Amino acid sequence: MFGKRSTSSGTIEATRPAPAAEAPPPAPQPAPPPSPKPQDGLTPFPSDGLGASLVPAPAPPRKSASVAMPSIDTRRSDSYYETKGTIFGALIEAIDLAQLARLDVDSAREEIRDIVNEIIAIKSIVMSISEQEELLEDICNDVLGFGPLEPLLARDDIADIMVNGSGTVYIEVAGKIQRTGIRFRDNQQLLNICQRIVSQIGRRVDEASPICDARLPDGSRVNAIVPPLAIDGPALTIRKFKKDKLTLDQLVRFGTITPQGAEILKIIGRSRVNTVVSGGTGSGKTTLLNCLTQFIDHDERIITCEDAAELQLQQPHVVRLETRPPNLEGEGQVTMRDLVKNCLRMRPERIIVGEVRGPEAFDLLQAMNTGHDGSMGTLHANSPREALSRLESMITMGGFSLPSRTIREMIVSSVDVVIQAARLRDGSRRITHVTEVMGMEGDVIITQDLFVYDIVGEDEKGNLIGRHRSTGIGRPRFWERARYYGEEKRLAAALDAAEVDAADLGR
């Protein structure tokens, strides 16, 4: 049989395993009640399209402090993990991992299930059919996937998975964080999964290199930090991406922006307006940036620079660049600034920086101001005004000895629009500002809002009630650029419709 070899306690016969129905009959004592399979025991939530997105699904009703949040999966007993450890050890002894690696995933799962069924029969382990199926799925996930995380990764309504050591797993659903009952066998199993994830992109995480940023095959962002820096065991954070890419039209249906505001964002993306997407952690900056890039012409050459490649552009002419951390000797590091400086030599038409967090801000502003119109980037800030201040601070911290006025003049001549995204306290995500950078008066940067989001109240379930409104600007600063690309009629129609809506709201 596939992959069988002798063990110290005996040999597993090289015959096809008997089906589960032919296993020795269980002892007369009653079997424990079956535990639900991880996939079946998950508490259902409405799919809100989160995963660092701007989707504002309605939050569940408020609960008092004494009411526990619903738990995902039930905690298994120690005897379950003891039985699983015994079977897992026998499996490792009985299977040829090198031969297993040559099979596709489905075939490998079938082989593992066959061998585990035979081990259960040989060792006369008593368990119900549902428990046996649950154990088989767990072991297959351990060998071929990411262990206990697999049921969570399979769900498309989870935005974040936060693992705080082997016994504590939190998730974010509908903008709310809740604890699950999922746990790992021990910290070593969790560390092995962390190493498996980061090794897929040629990185490592261990005591010598205890911090690592990585990504899953679907683009989900991963951060791992392990002992000795993480005191209570490895900490793993996964920002999940939706399988189906969100569009601006979907964001309109979710209430993230009005139809008129979305039309203006489409024109901004099409007309090569230099754009900065600002927002806090989890506000949906990357999702919004992905939506804006959908309106880039397919004949433009785009180069993206990211710490961990998350952007999922649909254009055919895209070059993706990714930073590299230093090796154990402290050498070989490639920073974001190195990437931005290098991509200027690669004949880009647009440069997109996944997140601006350091001195690369200077190079991005230079690119925006030297013929690479339509460049985009994201940064962390709580308002458009703070976003411009952060750009100035990042350039200053980069060691550039330039006067503040010179830096501000560079920002004004480079950045055209700041789009502010926010995650509100009820878990919903909104675009709160679409703001233009107008110029300078003295040493102060002047901005004007095209759209803002006002919170007007709260319903009985704790969900915030708000509205987007136009500020009445009839001719934005990028009007001539829109005209150059033949978009001035659409822009005028969107602005007029927004003013009509604003007048209706004012009645």
C-alpha positions as CSV (number, residue, x, y, z in Angstrom):
1,M,0.0,0.0,0.0
2,F,1.0,3.6,-0.6
3,G,3.6,4.9,1.8
4,K,3.6,2.1,4.4
5,R,6.7,1.1,6.2
6,S,7.6,-0.8,9.4
7,T,7.4,0.8,12.9
8,S,9.1,-0.2,16.1
9,S,5.9,-1.5,17.5
10,G,5.1,-3.7,14.6
11,T,4.1,-3.3,11.0
12,I,1.0,-2.1,9.2
13,E,0.0,-4.7,6.7
14,A,0.5,-3.7,3.1
15,T,-3.1,-4.3,2.1
16,R,-5.8,-1.9,1.3
17,P,-7.4,-0.7,4.6
18,A,-10.7,-2.1,5.5
19,P,-13.6,0.4,5.3
20,A,-14.8,2.0,8.5
21,A,-17.8,-0.3,8.6
22,E,-15.5,-3.4,9.0
23,A,-13.6,-2.0,12.0
24,P,-13.9,-4.0,15.3
25,P,-17.2,-3.5,17.0
26,P,-17.0,-0.9,19.8
27,A,-17.1,-1.8,23.4
28,P,-20.5,-1.9,25.1
29,Q,-19.9,1.3,27.1
30,P,-21.8,4.2,25.5
31,A,-19.8,6.5,23.2
32,P,-19.5,10.1,24.1
33,P,-21.9,12.4,22.2
34,P,-20.5,13.3,18.8
35,S,-18.9,16.7,18.4
36,P,-19.9,18.7,15.4
37,K,-17.5,19.0,12.6
38,P,-15.7,22.3,12.6
39,Q,-17.4,23.3,9.3
40,D,-20.8,22.4,10.6
41,G,-20.5,23.9,14.1
42,L,-19.6,27.4,12.9
43,T,-22.1,30.0,13.9
44,P,-23.6,31.5,10.8
45,F,-23.2,35.2,10.2
46,P,-24.4,37.2,7.2
47,S,-21.7,37.5,4.5
48,D,-20.6,41.1,4.6
49,G,-17.6,41.0,2.3
50,L,-15.1,42.1,4.9
51,G,-11.5,41.1,4.7
52,A,-10.0,44.6,4.8
53,S,-12.9,45.8,2.8
54,L,-15.3,48.7,3.1
55,V,-18.4,46.5,3.4
56,P,-20.7,47.8,6.2
57,A,-22.9,44.8,7.0
58,P,-25.4,45.5,9.7
59,A,-24.0,44.8,13.2
60,P,-25.7,42.3,15.5
61,P,-27.9,43.7,18.3
62,R,-26.1,44.9,21.3
63,K,-25.6,42.5,24.0
64,S,-25.1,43.1,27.7
65,A,-21.8,42.4,29.3
66,S,-23.2,39.3,30.9
67,V,-24.1,37.7,27.6
68,A,-21.3,35.8,25.9
69,M,-20.6,36.3,22.2
70,P,-21.4,33.3,20.1
71,S,-18.4,30.9,19.9
72,I,-17.1,29.3,16.8
73,D,-16.7,25.6,17.3
74,T,-16.8,24.0,20.8
75,R,-13.8,23.3,22.9
76,R,-12.6,19.7,22.6
77,S,-11.5,17.7,25.6
78,D,-8.0,16.8,26.4
79,S,-8.7,13.2,25.7
80,Y,-9.5,14.1,22.1
81,Y,-6.1,15.8,21.6
82,E,-4.4,12.8,23.3
83,T,-6.1,10.4,20.9
84,K,-5.3,12.6,18.0
85,G,-1.7,12.8,19.0
86,T,-1.4,9.0,19.2
87,I,-3.0,8.6,15.8
88,F,-0.9,11.4,14.3
89,G,2.3,9.9,15.6
90,A,1.4,6.5,14.1
91,L,0.6,8.2,10.8
92,I,3.9,9.9,10.6
93,E,5.6,6.6,11.1
94,A,3.5,4.8,8.5
95,I,3.6,7.3,5.6
96,D,6.3,8.3,3.2
97,L,6.1,12.1,3.2
98,A,8.3,12.4,0.1
99,Q,5.9,10.2,-1.9
100,L,3.0,12.1,-0.4
101,A,4.3,15.4,-1.7
102,R,4.2,14.2,-5.3
103,L,0.4,13.7,-5.1
104,D,-2.2,16.3,-5.7
105,V,-4.2,17.6,-2.7
106,D,-7.3,15.4,-3.3
107,S,-5.3,12.2,-3.8
108,A,-3.1,13.0,-0.8
109,R,-6.2,13.5,1.4
110,E,-7.6,10.1,0.3
111,E,-4.4,8.3,1.1
112,I,-4.2,10.0,4.6
113,R,-7.8,9.1,5.3
114,D,-7.2,5.4,4.3
115,I,-4.1,5.1,6.6
116,V,-5.8,6.8,9.5
117,N,-8.8,4.5,9.2
118,E,-6.5,1.5,9.3
119,I,-4.7,2.9,12.3
120,I,-7.9,3.4,14.2
121,A,-9.0,-0.2,13.4
122,I,-5.6,-1.7,14.4
123,K,-5.4,0.2,17.7
124,S,-9.1,-0.5,18.5
125,I,-9.8,3.1,19.2
126,V,-13.5,3.6,20.2
127,M,-15.2,6.6,18.6
128,S,-18.4,7.4,16.8
129,I,-18.6,7.9,13.0
130,S,-19.0,11.7,13.4
131,E,-16.0,11.8,15.8
132,Q,-13.9,9.7,13.3
133,E,-14.8,12.1,10.4
134,E,-13.9,15.1,12.5
135,L,-10.6,13.5,13.5
136,L,-9.9,12.6,9.8
137,E,-10.5,16.2,8.7
138,D,-8.3,17.6,11.5
139,I,-5.4,15.3,10.7
140,C,-5.7,16.1,6.9
141,N,-5.6,19.8,7.7
142,D,-2.6,19.3,9.9
143,V,-0.6,17.4,7.3
144,L,-1.7,19.3,4.1
145,G,-3.1,22.7,5.3
146,F,-3.0,25.1,8.2
147,G,-4.4,22.9,10.9
148,P,-7.2,24.3,13.0
149,L,-7.2,27.5,10.9
150,E,-8.6,25.8,7.9
151,P,-12.3,26.1,8.8
152,L,-11.8,29.8,9.5
153,L,-9.9,30.4,6.2
154,A,-12.7,28.7,4.3
155,R,-15.2,31.2,5.5
156,D,-15.6,34.3,3.4
157,D,-17.3,36.5,6.0
158,I,-14.3,36.6,8.4
159,A,-12.1,39.7,8.1
160,D,-9.4,38.9,10.6
161,I,-8.1,35.9,12.4
162,M,-6.1,36.6,15.5
163,V,-4.2,33.8,17.3
164,N,-2.8,34.7,20.7
165,G,-1.0,31.5,21.6
166,S,-2.1,27.9,21.1
167,G,-5.3,28.2,23.2
168,T,-6.8,31.5,22.2
169,V,-8.2,32.4,18.7
170,Y,-10.3,35.5,17.9
171,I,-12.0,36.5,14.7
172,E,-13.6,39.6,13.3
173,V,-17.1,39.2,11.8
174,A,-19.3,42.1,10.8
175,G,-16.8,44.5,12.2
176,K,-17.0,42.9,15.7
177,I,-14.2,40.9,17.4
178,Q,-15.3,37.7,19.1
179,R,-13.5,34.7,20.7
180,T,-13.7,31.2,19.2
181,G,-13.4,27.8,20.8
182,I,-10.7,26.7,18.3
183,R,-7.3,25.8,19.8
184,F,-4.1,24.2,18.7
185,R,-2.5,21.1,20.2
186,D,0.3,23.1,21.6
187,N,2.6,26.1,20.8
188,Q,4.8,23.9,18.7
189,Q,2.0,23.0,16.4
190,L,1.2,26.7,16.1
191,L,4.8,27.5,15.4
192,N,5.0,24.9,12.7
193,I,2.0,26.4,11.0
194,C,3.6,29.9,11.1
195,Q,6.8,28.5,9.6
196,R,4.8,26.7,6.9
197,I,3.0,29.9,5.9
198,V,6.1,32.1,5.7
199,S,8.2,29.5,4.0
200,Q,5.9,29.7,1.0
201,I,7.4,33.1,0.1
202,G,11.0,32.2,1.0
203,R,11.0,33.7,4.5
204,R,11.5,32.2,8.0
205,V,10.3,32.8,11.5
206,D,12.1,31.4,14.5
207,E,14.1,32.6,17.6
208,A,16.8,34.1,15.4
209,S,14.2,35.9,13.2
210,P,11.1,36.2,15.4
211,I,9.1,38.7,13.4
212,C,7.8,38.1,9.8
213,D,5.3,39.5,7.4
214,A,4.0,37.1,4.7
215,R,1.0,36.3,2.7
216,L,-1.3,33.4,1.9
217,P,-1.7,32.1,-1.7
218,D,-5.0,34.2,-2.0
219,G,-3.2,37.4,-1.0
220,S,-4.3,37.5,2.6
221,R,-1.9,39.4,4.8
222,V,-0.1,37.5,7.5
223,N,2.0,38.7,10.5
224,A,3.8,36.3,12.8
225,I,5.7,37.0,16.0
226,V,7.1,34.2,18.0
227,P,9.0,33.7,21.3
228,P,11.1,35.1,22.8
229,L,9.4,38.3,21.7
230,A,5.9,36.8,22.1
231,I,5.8,35.8,25.8
232,D,2.7,33.6,25.8
233,G,3.5,31.7,22.6
234,P,3.4,32.5,18.9
235,A,1.0,35.2,17.8
236,L,-0.4,35.0,14.3
237,T,-2.6,37.6,12.7
238,I,-4.2,37.0,9.3
239,R,-6.1,39.8,7.4
240,K,-8.3,37.8,5.0
241,F,-9.2,38.8,1.5
242,K,-12.6,38.0,0.0
243,K,-12.5,35.4,-2.8
244,D,-14.8,37.7,-4.9
245,K,-13.2,41.0,-5.6
246,L,-15.3,44.0,-4.5
247,T,-16.3,46.7,-6.9
248,L,-17.3,50.3,-6.4
249,D,-20.9,49.4,-7.4
250,Q,-21.0,46.8,-4.6
251,L,-19.7,49.4,-2.2
252,V,-22.6,51.7,-3.2
253,R,-25.1,48.9,-2.4
254,F,-23.5,48.5,1.0
255,G,-23.8,52.2,1.7
256,T,-20.1,52.9,1.8
257,I,-20.4,55.7,-0.7
258,T,-23.3,57.3,-2.7
259,P,-23.7,56.5,-6.4
260,Q,-22.6,60.1,-7.2
261,G,-19.6,59.8,-5.0
262,A,-18.7,56.4,-6.6
263,E,-19.0,58.0,-10.1
264,I,-16.5,60.7,-9.1
265,L,-14.1,58.0,-7.7
266,K,-14.4,56.2,-11.1
267,I,-13.4,59.4,-12.9
268,I,-10.5,60.0,-10.5
269,G,-9.2,56.5,-11.3
270,R,-9.7,56.9,-15.0
271,S,-8.3,60.5,-15.3
272,R,-4.9,59.7,-13.7
273,V,-5.5,61.9,-10.6
274,N,-2.7,61.4,-8.0
275,T,-4.5,59.8,-5.1
276,V,-3.8,59.0,-1.5
277,V,-6.1,56.6,0.4
278,S,-6.0,57.3,4.1
279,G,-7.6,55.5,7.0
280,G,-7.1,53.6,10.2
281,T,-6.3,50.0,10.7
282,G,-9.0,47.7,9.2
283,S,-10.8,50.6,7.5
284,G,-10.5,49.1,4.1
285,K,-7.8,51.1,2.4
286,T,-6.4,48.3,0.4
287,T,-9.9,47.2,-0.8
288,L,-10.6,50.8,-1.9
289,L,-7.3,51.0,-3.7
290,N,-8.2,47.8,-5.5
291,C,-11.5,49.3,-6.5
292,L,-9.9,52.5,-7.9
293,T,-7.4,50.5,-10.0
294,Q,-10.2,48.8,-11.8
295,F,-10.7,51.9,-13.9
296,I,-7.1,52.1,-15.1
297,D,-6.8,51.6,-18.9
298,H,-5.5,48.2,-19.9
299,D,-2.8,49.7,-22.0
300,E,-1.0,51.4,-19.1
301,R,2.1,49.9,-17.5
302,I,1.6,49.7,-13.7
303,I,4.2,48.9,-11.1
304,T,3.2,48.0,-7.6
305,C,5.5,48.2,-4.5
306,E,4.4,46.4,-1.3
307,D,5.8,44.9,1.8
308,A,3.6,41.8,1.3
309,A,2.0,41.6,-2.1
310,E,-1.8,42.1,-1.5
311,L,-3.0,44.2,-4.4
312,Q,-4.9,42.2,-7.0
313,L,-4.9,44.3,-10.1
314,Q,-6.8,43.0,-13.1
315,Q,-4.9,44.8,-15.8
316,P,-2.7,42.7,-18.1
317,H,0.5,44.9,-17.9
318,V,1.3,44.9,-14.1
319,V,4.7,44.4,-12.5
320,R,4.6,43.4,-8.8
321,L,7.5,44.2,-6.5
322,E,7.9,43.1,-2.9
323,T,10.3,44.2,-0.2
324,R,12.8,41.7,1.4
325,P,13.8,41.6,5.1
326,P,17.5,41.2,6.0
327,N,19.0,37.8,6.4
328,L,20.5,36.4,9.7
329,E,23.7,38.3,9.0
330,G,21.7,41.5,8.7
331,E,22.4,41.8,5.0
332,G,20.3,41.6,1.8
333,Q,17.5,43.9,2.9
334,V,15.5,45.6,0.2
335,T,13.4,48.4,1.5
336,M,10.3,50.1,0.1
337,R,12.4,53.1,-0.8
338,D,14.7,50.9,-2.8
339,L,11.7,49.5,-4.8
340,V,10.2,52.9,-5.5
341,K,13.5,54.3,-6.6
342,N,14.1,51.3,-8.8
343,C,10.7,51.2,-10.4
344,L,11.3,54.8,-11.7
345,R,13.9,53.2,-14.0
346,M,11.4,50.6,-15.2
347,R,9.4,52.9,-17.5
348,P,6.2,53.0,-15.3
349,E,3.1,54.9,-16.3
350,R,1.6,54.5,-12.8
351,I,3.3,53.6,-9.5
352,I,1.1,52.2,-6.8
353,V,2.6,51.8,-3.3
354,G,0.7,49.4,-1.1
355,E,1.4,51.4,2.1
356,V,3.5,54.5,2.6
357,R,5.0,54.3,6.1
358,G,8.6,55.8,5.8
359,P,11.0,57.8,3.7
360,E,9.6,56.2,0.5
361,A,7.0,59.0,0.8
362,F,9.6,61.4,-0.7
363,D,10.2,59.2,-3.7
364,L,6.5,58.6,-4.3
365,L,5.8,62.4,-4.3
366,Q,8.7,62.9,-6.7
367,A,7.2,60.2,-9.0
368,M,3.8,61.9,-8.9
369,N,5.4,65.2,-9.8
370,T,7.6,63.9,-12.6
371,G,5.3,62.5,-15.2
372,H,3.9,59.4,-13.4
373,D,0.4,60.9,-13.1
374,G,-2.3,58.7,-11.6
375,S,0.1,57.2,-9.0
376,M,-1.6,56.0,-5.8
377,G,-0.8,54.9,-2.3
378,T,-2.3,54.3,1.1
379,L,-1.2,55.5,4.6
380,H,-2.5,55.5,8.1
381,A,-4.3,58.7,9.2
382,N,-7.6,59.7,10.8
383,S,-8.4,62.6,8.5
384,P,-7.3,64.1,5.2
385,R,-5.5,66.9,7.1
386,E,-3.6,64.4,9.2
387,A,-2.7,62.4,6.1
388,L,-0.9,65.4,4.6
389,S,0.8,66.0,8.0
390,R,1.9,62.4,8.1
391,L,3.4,62.7,4.6
392,E,5.4,65.7,5.8
393,S,6.5,63.8,9.0
394,M,7.6,60.7,7.1
395,I,9.8,62.8,4.8
396,T,11.3,64.6,7.7
397,M,12.0,61.4,9.6
398,G,13.7,60.0,6.5
399,G,16.6,62.5,7.1
400,F,15.8,64.9,4.4
401,S,17.0,68.3,5.5
402,L,14.4,70.4,3.7
403,P,12.4,73.3,5.0
404,S,8.9,72.6,6.0
405,R,7.5,75.0,3.4
406,T,9.5,73.2,0.6
407,I,8.1,69.8,1.7
408,R,4.5,71.2,1.8
409,E,4.9,72.7,-1.6
410,M,6.1,69.3,-2.9
411,I,3.0,67.7,-1.3
412,V,0.7,70.3,-2.9
413,S,2.2,69.9,-6.4
414,S,2.1,66.1,-6.2
415,V,-1.1,65.0,-4.4
416,D,-4.4,65.9,-6.0
417,V,-7.0,64.0,-3.9
418,V,-7.2,62.4,-0.5
419,I,-9.9,59.7,0.1
420,Q,-10.6,59.0,3.7
421,A,-11.9,55.6,4.8
422,A,-13.1,54.8,8.3
423,R,-14.4,51.9,10.3
424,L,-17.1,53.2,12.6
425,R,-17.8,51.9,16.1
426,D,-20.7,49.7,15.0
427,G,-18.3,47.8,12.6
428,S,-19.5,49.5,9.4
429,R,-17.0,51.0,6.9
430,R,-17.6,54.3,5.2
431,I,-15.8,56.7,2.9
432,T,-16.0,59.8,5.1
433,H,-14.2,62.3,3.0
434,V,-13.2,62.9,-0.7
435,T,-10.9,65.9,-0.4
436,E,-9.0,67.9,-2.9
437,V,-5.6,69.5,-2.2
438,M,-5.9,73.1,-3.5
439,G,-2.7,74.9,-2.8
440,M,-1.0,76.9,-0.1
441,E,-1.8,80.1,1.7
442,G,1.4,81.2,3.5
443,D,2.7,78.0,5.1
444,V,-0.7,76.3,5.3
445,I,-1.9,73.7,2.9
446,I,-5.5,74.5,1.7
447,T,-7.9,71.6,1.0
448,Q,-11.6,71.4,0.1
449,D,-14.1,68.6,0.6
450,L,-16.1,67.3,-2.3
451,F,-18.0,64.7,-0.2
452,V,-18.3,64.2,3.6
453,Y,-20.1,61.7,5.7
454,D,-22.2,62.9,8.7
455,I,-23.4,60.7,11.5
456,V,-26.9,61.8,12.5
457,G,-27.9,59.2,15.1
458,E,-28.1,55.6,16.2
459,D,-30.9,53.0,15.9
460,E,-32.2,50.7,18.6
461,K,-29.7,48.0,17.6
462,G,-26.7,50.2,18.1
463,N,-26.1,50.7,14.3
464,L,-25.0,54.2,13.4
465,I,-27.3,56.2,11.1
466,G,-25.5,58.6,8.7
467,R,-25.5,60.2,5.3
468,H,-23.1,61.2,2.6
469,R,-23.5,64.8,1.4
470,S,-22.0,66.9,-1.3
471,T,-20.4,70.2,-0.2
472,G,-21.7,71.9,-3.3
473,I,-18.4,72.2,-5.2
474,G,-19.4,72.6,-8.8
475,R,-15.9,72.7,-10.4
476,P,-13.2,70.6,-8.7
477,R,-9.5,71.3,-9.2
478,F,-9.1,68.2,-11.4
479,W,-11.8,69.4,-13.8
480,E,-9.2,70.1,-16.6
481,R,-7.7,66.7,-16.2
482,A,-11.1,65.1,-16.5
483,R,-11.7,67.1,-19.6
484,Y,-8.4,65.9,-21.1
485,Y,-9.6,62.4,-20.7
486,G,-13.1,63.1,-22.0
487,E,-14.8,62.7,-18.6
488,E,-16.0,66.2,-17.9
489,K,-19.6,65.5,-18.9
490,R,-19.8,62.5,-16.5
491,L,-18.1,64.6,-13.8
492,A,-20.6,67.5,-14.3
493,A,-23.5,65.1,-14.2
494,A,-22.3,63.4,-11.0
495,L,-21.7,66.8,-9.3
496,D,-25.1,68.1,-10.3
497,A,-26.9,64.9,-9.1
498,A,-25.0,65.2,-5.8
499,E,-26.1,68.8,-5.3
500,V,-29.7,67.7,-5.9
501,D,-29.4,65.0,-3.3
502,A,-27.9,67.5,-0.9
503,A,-30.8,69.9,-1.4
504,D,-33.3,67.0,-0.8
505,L,-31.6,66.1,2.4
506,G,-31.7,69.7,3.5
507,R,-35.4,69.9,3.3
